[in-house]
């Protein structure tokens, strides 16, 4: 086995590889090694398509050009408005950028609006390995995986889910607006994006709107959560909770990506242990019918709906349709960003002891 050292200054490193310090690569195994989600590799850009940039380790976006070397990690992706792709189960001559934060895989399908531009394609140079020759994996890299039971519990926050009908229905925006309203009400708030594909735009937005701590799955090195087991995501949730607890939040906003029918979202909302720790949910939708139907679905599962919100609330006609045909609170931008939102929350959320929230860890 022959290992090579590569000059790190010649590589554009994606943010998912932020904690990768090795510059040793193994080229010999690139055709025989079967990658796992999180495995780190060096790729050469072949052709620019949809992704013209990658998010760098500083959080800034760097343009990439044919011939550039990038460090990124294999990962799956599910994005109804973008693309679906998977970690390959064999060697390929061409790989694709699935997400700007550095998730790489093989494209399965793409939204028709990108049909003409296509994906950005890469070739595999070699895998990044440590001094022992083992392929570096970003999951939990340089992070301690201590259990909740070993940490003193000194807070009692209410956990609010931000769910929606689909990608781009308004989940992150609603979470950000709620964080703003809670800040104006002088409440400490934490934001956790539990599922999705690595890219820090969402957590940065909620942080800027007022969350005291804003964190997502990529903190623990997950390029994405697509195709993860429910057990793995619940375990990840516990570790993310541990990270926000020292800030003593009174409210924790937890966003779950995509819509209720998506694989991981569907599994979580049907997981009784996970849902038993939820105080209430905001449900975002693009139209009135899906707002009512989605909220009804969650209600049937025993989820406490605080209010329906999202893109449909910019249309007075759609707002009126929901109000006329359901009993759900309709929460507009003005409602969520007002300090008075605390009254709505206090009237509608379920009070749970923090120990109850930790029941998913038992």
C-alpha positions as CSV (number, residue, x, y, z in Angstrom):
1,X,0.0,0.0,0.0
2,X,1.5,3.3,-1.1
3,X,0.3,6.5,0.6
4,X,0.7,10.0,-0.8
5,X,0.8,13.4,0.9
6,X,-1.1,16.1,-0.8
7,X,-0.5,19.9,-0.4
8,X,-3.6,21.1,1.5
9,X,-3.2,24.5,-0.1
10,X,-4.0,23.0,-3.4
11,X,-7.3,21.6,-2.2
12,X,-10.7,23.3,-1.7
13,X,-12.1,21.7,1.4
14,X,-15.9,21.4,1.9
15,X,-17.4,22.4,5.2
16,X,-18.3,18.8,6.1
17,X,-14.5,18.1,6.2
18,X,-13.9,21.0,8.6
19,X,-12.4,18.7,11.3
20,X,-10.3,16.6,8.9
21,X,-6.6,17.2,9.5
22,X,-5.1,14.4,7.5
23,X,-3.5,15.2,4.1
24,X,-2.6,11.6,3.4
25,X,-4.4,9.9,0.5
26,X,-4.6,6.3,-0.7
27,X,-5.0,6.1,-4.5
28,X,-4.6,2.4,-4.7
29,X,-7.9,1.5,-3.1
30,X,-10.1,3.8,-5.0
31,X,-11.4,1.0,-7.3
32,X,-11.8,-1.6,-4.6
33,X,-12.9,0.2,-1.4
34,X,-16.7,0.5,-1.0
35,X,-17.4,3.9,0.6
36,X,-19.8,4.6,3.5
37,X,-21.6,7.8,4.3
38,X,-19.1,10.2,5.8
39,X,-16.0,8.7,4.1
40,X,-13.6,11.4,3.0
41,X,-12.0,11.6,-0.4
42,X,-10.2,13.9,-2.8
43,X,-12.0,14.5,-6.1
44,X,-11.1,16.4,-9.2
45,X,-13.7,18.5,-10.9
46,X,-14.5,17.3,-14.4
47,X,-17.5,19.4,-15.5
48,X,-19.4,22.2,-13.9
49,X,-23.2,21.7,-13.7
50,X,-25.7,22.8,-11.1
51,X,-23.1,23.3,-8.3
52,X,-20.7,26.1,-9.3
53,X,-19.4,26.5,-5.7
54,X,-18.9,24.5,-2.5
55,X,-19.3,25.8,1.0
56,X,-15.8,26.0,2.5
57,X,-14.7,25.3,6.1
58,X,-15.1,29.0,6.9
59,X,-18.7,28.9,5.8
60,X,-18.0,31.0,2.8
61,X,-18.8,29.7,-0.7
62,X,-15.9,29.0,-3.0
63,X,-16.2,28.8,-6.8
64,X,-14.9,25.6,-8.3
65,X,-13.6,25.1,-11.8
66,X,-12.7,22.1,-14.0
67,X,-9.4,20.7,-12.8
68,X,-9.8,21.9,-9.2
69,X,-9.2,19.4,-6.3
70,X,-11.8,19.3,-3.6
71,X,-12.0,17.4,-0.3
72,X,-15.5,16.2,0.4
73,X,-17.4,13.3,1.9
74,X,-19.7,10.6,0.5
75,X,-23.3,11.1,1.4
76,X,-26.9,10.5,0.3
77,X,-29.3,13.3,-0.6
78,X,-33.1,13.6,-0.8
79,X,-34.4,17.0,-2.0
80,X,-37.6,17.2,-3.9
81,X,-36.8,20.6,-5.4
82,X,-33.2,19.6,-6.2
83,X,-32.0,16.0,-6.6
84,X,-31.8,12.6,-5.1
85,X,-28.5,10.6,-5.0
86,X,-26.8,7.9,-3.1
87,X,-23.4,6.7,-1.8
88,X,-22.2,4.3,-4.5
89,X,-21.8,0.6,-3.9
90,X,-18.9,0.2,-6.4
91,X,-16.3,2.3,-8.2
92,X,-17.5,4.8,-10.8
93,X,-15.6,6.8,-13.4
94,X,-17.8,9.8,-12.5
95,X,-19.3,11.0,-9.2
96,X,-21.6,14.0,-8.6
97,X,-21.9,16.9,-6.1
98,X,-25.2,16.3,-4.4
99,X,-24.9,19.1,-1.9
100,X,-23.0,22.4,-1.7
101,X,-21.7,21.5,1.8
102,X,-19.7,18.6,0.4
103,X,-22.0,15.6,0.0
104,X,-20.8,13.5,-2.9
105,X,-22.5,10.5,-4.5
106,X,-24.2,9.2,-7.6
107,X,-27.2,11.1,-9.0
108,X,-30.4,9.1,-9.3
109,X,-32.8,11.8,-10.4
110,X,-33.0,15.6,-10.6
111,X,-35.7,18.1,-10.7
112,X,-36.7,19.0,-14.3
113,X,-35.8,22.6,-13.8
114,X,-32.1,21.5,-13.8
115,X,-32.4,19.2,-16.7
116,X,-30.4,21.3,-19.1
117,X,-27.6,22.2,-16.6
118,X,-27.2,18.8,-15.1
119,X,-25.0,17.9,-12.1
120,X,-21.4,18.9,-11.4
121,X,-19.3,15.8,-12.2
122,X,-16.1,14.7,-10.4
123,X,-13.5,12.0,-10.7
124,X,-12.1,10.2,-7.6
125,X,-8.4,10.8,-6.9
126,X,-8.1,8.8,-3.7
127,X,-9.4,8.3,-0.2
128,X,-8.2,10.4,2.7
129,X,-6.7,8.1,5.3
130,X,-5.1,8.5,8.8
131,X,-1.6,7.5,9.8
132,X,-2.8,3.9,10.2
133,X,-4.1,3.8,6.7
134,X,-7.8,3.8,7.7
135,X,-10.2,5.9,5.6
136,X,-11.2,9.0,7.5
137,X,-14.9,9.3,8.2
138,X,-16.5,12.5,9.3
139,X,-19.3,11.0,11.5
140,X,-18.5,11.9,15.2
141,X,-15.0,12.9,14.1
142,X,-13.3,14.5,17.2
143,X,-16.6,14.5,19.1
144,X,-17.2,12.7,22.3
145,X,-20.3,10.5,22.3
146,X,-21.3,10.7,25.9
147,X,-24.8,9.7,27.0
148,X,-27.5,12.0,28.3
149,X,-27.6,10.0,31.6
150,X,-24.0,11.1,32.4
151,X,-24.9,14.8,32.2
152,X,-26.7,16.7,35.0
153,X,-30.1,17.9,33.9
154,X,-30.6,21.5,35.0
155,X,-33.1,22.8,32.4
156,X,-36.7,22.1,31.5
157,X,-37.2,23.4,28.0
158,X,-40.3,22.9,25.8
159,X,-39.5,21.3,22.4
160,X,-41.3,22.7,19.4
161,X,-41.1,20.8,16.1
162,X,-41.0,22.7,12.8
163,X,-42.5,20.4,10.2
164,X,-43.9,20.9,6.7
165,X,-45.5,19.5,3.6
166,X,-42.3,19.5,1.6
167,X,-39.0,21.1,0.9
168,X,-39.4,25.0,0.6
169,X,-42.7,25.1,2.4
170,X,-41.4,27.5,5.0
171,X,-40.1,25.4,7.9
172,X,-36.8,27.2,8.4
173,X,-38.3,30.6,7.9
174,X,-41.1,29.8,10.5
175,X,-38.4,28.5,12.9
176,X,-36.5,31.8,12.4
177,X,-39.5,33.9,12.9
178,X,-40.4,32.0,16.1
179,X,-36.9,32.5,17.4
180,X,-37.2,36.2,16.8
181,X,-40.5,36.4,18.7
182,X,-39.1,34.4,21.6
183,X,-36.1,36.7,21.7
184,X,-38.3,39.7,21.9
185,X,-40.2,37.9,24.7
186,X,-36.8,37.5,26.5
187,X,-36.8,33.8,26.3
188,X,-33.7,31.7,25.7
189,X,-34.0,29.6,22.6
190,X,-32.0,26.8,20.9
191,X,-32.5,25.6,17.4
192,X,-31.7,22.1,16.1
193,X,-31.9,21.1,12.5
194,X,-32.1,17.3,13.0
195,X,-32.3,16.1,9.4
196,X,-31.3,17.2,5.9
197,X,-28.1,17.6,3.8
198,X,-25.1,19.5,5.0
199,X,-25.3,23.3,4.3
200,X,-25.3,25.9,7.1
201,X,-27.7,28.4,5.6
202,X,-30.7,27.3,7.7
203,X,-29.0,27.2,11.1
204,X,-27.3,30.5,10.3
205,X,-30.6,32.1,9.5
206,X,-32.2,31.0,12.8
207,X,-29.2,32.1,14.7
208,X,-29.3,35.6,13.1
209,X,-33.0,35.9,13.9
210,X,-32.4,35.3,17.6
211,X,-31.6,31.7,18.7
212,X,-29.0,31.6,21.5
213,X,-27.5,28.5,20.0
214,X,-28.1,27.1,16.5
215,X,-26.8,23.7,15.5
216,X,-27.5,20.9,13.0
217,X,-26.7,17.3,12.3
218,X,-23.4,18.3,10.5
219,X,-22.0,19.3,13.9
220,X,-21.4,15.6,14.4
221,X,-20.1,15.1,10.9
222,X,-23.2,13.8,9.1
223,X,-23.1,14.8,5.4
224,X,-26.8,14.0,5.4
225,X,-29.3,12.0,7.3
226,X,-31.0,10.5,4.3
227,X,-31.1,6.7,4.5
228,X,-30.0,6.7,8.2
229,X,-32.0,4.4,10.5
230,X,-34.5,5.9,12.9
231,X,-32.3,4.6,15.8
232,X,-29.3,6.5,14.5
233,X,-31.2,9.7,14.1
234,X,-32.7,9.5,17.5
235,X,-29.2,8.9,18.9
236,X,-28.0,11.9,17.0
237,X,-30.9,13.9,18.4
238,X,-29.8,13.1,21.9
239,X,-26.2,14.2,21.2
240,X,-27.5,17.5,19.7
241,X,-29.7,18.0,22.8
242,X,-26.6,17.6,24.9
243,X,-24.9,20.4,23.0
244,X,-27.6,22.9,23.5
245,X,-28.4,22.1,27.2
246,X,-25.5,24.3,28.6
247,X,-27.2,27.3,27.1
248,X,-30.3,26.6,29.4
249,X,-32.9,27.2,26.7
250,X,-36.5,27.7,27.7
251,X,-37.5,26.6,24.2
252,X,-35.9,24.2,21.7
253,X,-37.0,24.5,18.1
254,X,-36.3,21.3,16.2
255,X,-36.6,21.3,12.5
256,X,-37.1,18.1,10.5
257,X,-36.4,18.5,6.7
258,X,-38.7,17.8,3.8
259,X,-42.3,16.7,4.1
260,X,-44.3,14.2,6.2
261,X,-44.0,11.5,3.5
262,X,-40.2,11.6,3.3
263,X,-38.5,8.5,4.7
264,X,-36.9,9.9,7.9
265,X,-39.6,12.4,8.6
266,X,-42.3,9.8,8.3
267,X,-40.3,7.5,10.6
268,X,-39.8,10.1,13.3
269,X,-43.4,11.3,13.5
270,X,-44.5,7.7,13.9
271,X,-41.9,7.0,16.5
272,X,-43.7,7.2,19.9
273,X,-40.5,7.5,21.9
274,X,-39.3,10.5,19.9
275,X,-42.7,12.2,19.8
276,X,-43.4,11.7,23.5
277,X,-40.8,14.4,24.2
278,X,-42.4,17.0,21.9
279,X,-44.4,19.8,23.4
280,X,-46.0,21.0,20.2
281,X,-45.5,21.6,16.5
282,X,-45.6,24.3,13.9
283,X,-46.7,23.0,10.5
284,X,-45.7,24.9,7.4
285,X,-47.4,24.6,4.1
286,X,-47.5,26.1,0.6
287,X,-51.3,26.1,0.3
288,X,-54.5,25.8,2.4
289,X,-55.5,22.2,1.5
290,X,-52.1,20.8,2.4
291,X,-52.0,22.9,5.6
292,X,-55.2,21.3,6.9
293,X,-54.4,17.8,5.6
294,X,-50.9,17.8,7.0
295,X,-52.0,19.2,10.4
296,X,-54.8,16.6,10.5
297,X,-52.2,13.8,9.8
298,X,-50.1,15.0,12.7
299,X,-53.1,15.4,15.0
300,X,-54.2,11.8,14.3
301,X,-50.7,10.7,15.4
302,X,-51.3,12.5,18.7
303,X,-49.1,15.5,17.9
304,X,-50.1,18.8,19.5
305,X,-50.5,21.4,16.7
306,X,-49.6,24.9,18.0
307,X,-50.4,26.5,14.6
308,X,-50.2,26.2,10.8
309,X,-47.9,28.6,9.0
310,X,-45.6,28.8,6.0
311,X,-45.8,30.1,2.5
312,X,-49.6,30.0,2.3
313,X,-49.8,32.8,5.0
314,X,-48.7,35.4,2.5
315,X,-52.1,35.0,0.7
316,X,-55.1,36.4,2.6
317,X,-57.4,34.1,0.5
318,X,-55.5,31.0,1.6
319,X,-55.4,32.1,5.2
320,X,-59.2,32.6,5.1
321,X,-59.7,29.2,3.6
322,X,-57.8,27.5,6.5
323,X,-59.6,29.6,9.1
324,X,-63.0,28.8,7.6
325,X,-62.5,25.1,7.2
326,X,-60.4,24.2,10.3
327,X,-59.9,25.1,13.9
328,X,-56.1,25.4,13.6
329,X,-54.4,28.7,14.6
330,X,-53.0,30.4,11.5
331,X,-49.7,32.1,12.4
332,X,-48.3,34.7,10.1
333,X,-44.9,36.3,10.0
334,X,-46.2,39.1,12.2
335,X,-47.6,36.7,14.7
336,X,-44.4,34.6,15.0
337,X,-42.1,37.6,15.2
338,X,-44.1,39.4,17.9
339,X,-43.2,39.0,21.5
340,X,-46.9,38.2,22.0
341,X,-46.2,34.7,20.4
342,X,-45.2,33.6,23.9
343,X,-48.8,33.8,24.9
344,X,-49.8,31.5,22.1
345,X,-47.1,29.1,23.1
346,X,-48.0,29.1,26.7
347,X,-51.6,28.5,26.0
348,X,-51.0,25.6,23.5
349,X,-47.8,23.7,24.3
350,X,-47.7,20.6,26.5
351,X,-45.6,20.9,29.6
352,X,-43.2,18.0,29.8
353,X,-40.4,17.3,32.3
354,X,-37.0,17.2,30.8
355,X,-36.7,13.6,31.9
356,X,-39.7,12.8,29.7
357,X,-37.9,14.2,26.7
358,X,-35.0,11.9,27.5
359,X,-37.3,8.9,27.5
360,X,-36.2,8.3,23.8
361,X,-32.8,7.4,25.2
362,X,-34.1,4.5,27.3
